[in-house]
Structures are given as C-alpha cells and as structure tokens.
Amino acid sequence: MMKSCRADNGTQVPETESPMKGRKVLLIHAVNPNGMRHHRRTNENNVDLNRNVLTQEIWKKVRTRDPNFVGYVDMDSAINPFIPWGSSGMFSWATAARDAGYEGNITRLQLRDDEVMRHVEGETNLFRESNYDTSLGNFSLFSDVRVWLERKWILAEIVWKVLYTVFTMGYTNGKRALVAAQYLKQSGVGYGGGAHKHHINSWENSIFALRHAINDFAGYQLGKKVEQKVFWIDVHTGLGKYGKFKAMGFDFEAANDSPKQSNWRSKFADLLRHSHLVLGESSDDGVSEGYDLTMGFVNDRVLCPPPNCFSITQEFGTRPGVAVALALILENKSHQIGSREFSVISSWAFYPQRLSWRRKTLRGGIKMLSSVLNL
C-alpha cells in the first residue's frame, strides 16, 4: 500500500505504508522489578503477583475458603519454611482461617498447628542438647564440618519431602495445590496477598502501576466502551520443554462480542489453529494441567476485560516441573530465614543462561508477536 507524504522541500514523495500504522505496542519488561532484582518470583511482600489480580468478590471467596481445599496445608511441612515465631507470634492455620472468615471445619488445620508445636519443642530440646562443652574448645574446622553436614541434611530432607509428596499426591494434584495459591500465610510458597495488609483485600502496588501504564500512559483505556482491539501477550518461563513454548488461556468464543470483535477473535483463533500456535512448539499437555482452580492472573479479565481485550499466555519451558517447584521452595525457605544460600536458584529455574535457550525463546516470542501484528 502506498501513501503520500510531504518532504521537507514541499514535494510529494511516495512512501510505503508501515504495517504499524494505527497500531500501538506497549512492552513491559517486568511487572515485578523488585523480585527480578533479588532473583525472586515474588515481590517485596512475598506476594506472587500472578495470583494477586482479583475482584473484591473473588478476594472474599479465596480468603474465606478452606485453606486445605486442594491439599495445600497437607503439603505445608514439605514446601514451606519452618518459622515458628514472627512479629505477630506463631502462625496458626486455624486462627488465620477464622480471622479471614472461614466458617468450616478446622480440625485438619488444628492438627497441622499441633504438628508445628511438637516441632518447636523438638527443635528447642535439640538446640539445648547441642550446647555442649568440649575440651577441644572452639575448634572451627569441626564446627564448619558440622554446619556443612547439617545444611546438606536439610537440603536432602526438603528434596525427599517434595518427591514423597509428588509420589503420594500425584504430579498434577501436587502441582494444583502449589499453583492454586493461598491467601493466609505470607511466608508460604504461592502466597497471593491479603493477609499482610491486615485483611484488606487489595492489589499490590505493582499491579496498580501496571494498570496505570496500560490505561493512562499507553492510553488503551481498557474496560471502557471504546471500539478497539487489544491483544495482550503475557510471556512466562518455567514449565514445558526446554526452549519451546505453549500458548494458553485464549478464549475462542465470547458471548458479548460485537460483530467486529467476533471477527477479530475468529481471525486470531484461526491463526492460532493453522499456525499451531495454540499448541505452540511444545506438545507437553502437562504445562497447562493443574491450573483449573487458579485465579488472579495478571492478564485475566480484571485488567484485560472482554470484549475489547484478548489475552494469551506464552509459556516457555526451562527445567522439569519438579525441579522448578524445588527451586521455588528452596529459594523461599532461604529468603525467609535471612540466608542467601539459594538466592539465585530461581534464576537457574526460570532464566537459563545458555545462548541456545535465549535464541529459542527469542524466535518463539517474535513468532507470536508477528502473528498478532499481522491480523
């Protein structure tokens, strides 16, 4: 297509029309800059931002549901750090659930609390027994070896507990319990927020900043009755085959679409099917398994409301699923006790440094972006 534009000397010169004419592209490098700075999936409040974008109605639902509805409390001792004392005293699942408004049976939660109490007493006795006096005095080599052995034992114990949980619950059920998120225990893996704000159901600051960037800075004004089409590609890493991606989360049909919006959705759906982008380059169906009960995604309907906004998640594979889960658990345990021993293990799990992986993800990202821009 050709268009006419005026040169500096006032003459008319032909110019090939850019495929970007009338289009706008907003690239957001990281929704969680604090987490990226410290090699963490979560932000400064230990909140997983991709579980934090909820409406007030859903906030109430997730805060008052059974904390063990998918077996999270059953996995607590395997996946979460043991921190008996905090600024507000010992954490209690039963108390936290009642404070949040849960009215169901708390027997299982009380059993977990009792288990923690026994652990506290055992750790206290072990600590007292270890304060022994020896004739060797402060023998640093002995102490260093002892600390090294203790750390290796703790690491082996964590790995064993996680593998045992996967074996007993099954991979998909264990994954579902981990990714469904919980909204009561701030120090726990998969914390979606709420509890640290004294039960005020609200987004994290990064989510408000993201909404401002989309609606005000970029001027998309999502949610308002404006005839526009916005395609949101949310890029993630972690699950799936190494360097290959899987496309997930696209609604192929929507009841409230106008004829024009329905046409846009149909064209994009056809593109996904015919180019195999709907499956991506990965045939691993396990990538999307276990997310059926997960809410609060950043690119869900709260920030990307239909019928003007179409969202899709592009997940690039890095490591095996169990290895990614172990990395999250170890990093969180390390962070919660003030250690940096596993501070970069999240980067190992979510951002491989090999050039081959970077090339594959770059090609996959360009492929998806180009497909959307050519609609």
HELIX and SHEET records of a PDB file:
HELIX    1   1 PRO A   33  ARG A   37  1                                   5    
HELIX    2   2 LEU A   49  ARG A   51  5                                   3    
HELIX    3   3 GLN A   56  THR A   64  1                                   9    
HELIX    4   4 TYR A   72  ILE A   79  1                                   8    
HELIX    5   5 TRP A   93  ALA A  100  1                                   8    
HELIX    6   6 THR A  107  SER A  130  1                                  24    
HELIX    7   7 SER A  140  MET A  169  1                                  30    
HELIX    8   8 TYR A  171  VAL A  179  1                                   9    
HELIX    9   9 ALA A  195  LYS A  197  5                                   3    
HELIX   10  10 ASN A  205  HIS A  212  1                                   8    
HELIX   11  11 ALA A  213  PHE A  217  3                                   5    
HELIX   12  12 PRO A  259  HIS A  274  1                                  16    
HELIX   13  13 ASP A  285  VAL A  287  5                                   3    
HELIX   14  14 GLY A  321  GLN A  336  1                                  16    
HELIX   15  15 ILE A  345  PHE A  350  1                                   6    
HELIX   16  16 LEU A  355  LEU A  373  1                                  19    
SHEET    1   A 2 MET A   2  ARG A   6  0                                        
SHEET    2   A 2 GLN A  12  THR A  16 -1                                        
SHEET    1   B 3 VAL A 230  TYR A 242  0                                        
SHEET    2   B 3 CYS A 309  GLY A 317  1                                        
SHEET    3   B 3 PHE A 245  MET A 248 -1                                        
END                                                                             
